[in-house]
Amino acid sequence: MPKTASVSPRPALATDLMTSLGELLRQWLPRQRWFAGKDRPVSELGLLSMTELFPGCLHLLVHTGLGGVPGPGGAPAGDCYQLLLGVRKHLSPRLGRALIGRAERGPLAGLTIYDALHDPRSAQLLLERLRQPGTAGPLRFEVDPSVPVPAGLPPRLLETEQSNSSLVYGDEFILKVFRRIQPGVNPDLEVPVALAGQGCRRVPAPVAWFRTTHPQGATLGVLQPYLRDASDGWALALQALASGDDFTVQAHELGRAMAEVHLALAAAFPGSGHDDNGSTAAAMTERLDSAAHSVPALRPFVPGLQSAFGALATCDSGPPAQRVHGDLHLGQVLRAGREWFVIDFEGEPSRPLAERCTAQSPVRDIAGMLRSFDYAARQRRPWRPEWARRCREAFCGGYAALAGWDPRKKHGLLRAYETDRAVYEVLYEARHRPDWLPVPMAAIERLAVRGD
């Protein structure tokens, strides 16, 4: 058990610490993939919480302001981020990629600051802390006592993370460290726990987690079993495309697996009722208007896209609203052996947590997966639209075989949710991966002009 000492976040100490870290973090944060405010300046930076997790490692919650510019949908300006900062006199060359900078002023003057998740020693100490329930300042560490976690598992940081950071321990467990923190229980903890209670085997159940009580209660990280030798659906789809193989059998099984998860979600979170299509269409239109304000290439297609949302307001309500995955695509599913598993129930991180936890139409998830087949098909030249069409058909067929209703017979619903998803993709790609923007823009043109 490592020595753990909490440090009270006294106002004077917080001010002093930000004297050391403020300018370094202003430069470093916008370069991180998980930082949400890339298109707006970090005009404010404040310390919300600080805990010395163990000697040489500070746990921080920081608030970043965005110059008073409201976020999409009128969300409050600014975000809260979780940082684990290593502090050393000198940084070894193997940690060069983790470097944040050298503090010139304040209590850390002369010391080197780095992202501690890249440091194997810090990652191991963090696992040791997770293995032992208890507190450290405002931090709370909790475990499922029925699942022992061995000590000494070697860590490795996954380099492909986008919205968060993940550490794999000994190919046995994976720890997701949430970066952008919102008050409340993160659905990536809440949903897998609930599904485990339903006996659903499609989602690995959490074995340990940590949270904070200050400045508000929030989930900070979740440790789950790591599916050894599993491949994600995105990699498998690209392999199939590269080799000219069909993917319909896998897509059909994936549809069945997703229907199984939806049925378990409906049982775990009962009493949702039907969506109000009018309110849903209004929210989709608002997101479209906001995205078109940020991405000029979207503007010529706005009238055609609005017609999809207008049609949603007048079509049947479809299946009952329920808890859903919220950000379903091929990268959120894993295939181990002959089974599909579903991961990452956090939803679209850019949306408020309360919105992500509300009941929604399961068509949202189906539309997300259909868009993902299109994304995969467009990674190959020449583009293979027939490959995507067959996968979409197979996925819907597998879903219908178990769910009791057929997504293919809900054209108005499916078109509206697929349009809403494509609008989200346009905004995401414009902000984070401009080279990928033509992929969702092709779908935008199809949905706006042909409406299919």
Helices and strands as residue ranges (DSSP letters): H 11-28, G 29-31, E 44-54, E 57-65, G 72-74, E 79-88, G 93-98, E 99-102, G 106-108, E 112-115, G 116-118, H 120-131, E 134-136, E 139-143, E 155-157, E 165-169, E 173-177, E 180-181, H 187-197, E 208-212, E 218-225, E 231-232, H 233-243, H 248-268, H 277-294, G 296-301, H 302-312, G 330-332, E 333-336, E 339-342, H 353-356, H 363-377, H 385-403, G 407-409, H 411-432, G 434-436, H 438-445, I 446-450
